Amino acid sequence: MRSDEGAAAVEFMAWIGFVLGAIFCSYEAYTAFATVEQVENATRTGARVASMHGVALNEPTTKNGPGTRAAQAALPDVITDSEVTVEALTGDAVRCTVRAKVPLIADGLHLNITVRRRVEMPVG
């Protein structure tokens, strides 16, 4: 008659890959949703600062003004690949656009998930 010794270990090894895969996918999804929230916050911050300090109309698009610096400062250090643009619009308004790449653990997959948010605020 056969023994059942080791059967639990074999079953555990069969399921551990699925469990670790589910944990990994959950973490990547969390990272993507957190990046969306952080980019939205940085975009609002950049637009708010640009509307309070104004954007020079002779330089309608700036990548080094107070709104741009505020938006970049609002982004966490984890987000390394980002671009912030603040524009002066006609009608006394500013637009802040933030584009950032989601920092994934699985860089070898080349998913290239990019988040882009745009906020417009009146100057004043």
C-alpha positions, 0 to 999 in steps of 0.5 A: 500500500502507498503512503501519503507522506509528502502529498501536502508538500506537493500540493503546496508547491503546486499552488504557491506559484498561483498565490505569488502571482496573484500577490504580484498582480495585486501590487502592480494594480495598486501601484498603477492606481496610486500613480493615477492619484498622485499624478492627479494631485500634482496636476491640480497643485501645478494648476493652482500655483500657476493660477495664483502666480500667473504665467507670462503671456509672452511665454505661453508654454513653460516647463520651468515656472512656479506651477511646473516646479510645484507639480514636480515637487508634488510627485513622489520620488518613485515616479522618475519618468514624468513631464510637466507643462503649464500653459497660459490660455486665452481668457485668463486661464492656465492649463497644467498637464502632467504625464508620468510613466507608472513605475512597475516592478516588471520592467522586462514586460515593456508595458509602458503604462502612461498616465496623463492628466490635464487641469485648467484653472482661471487666473486669480 
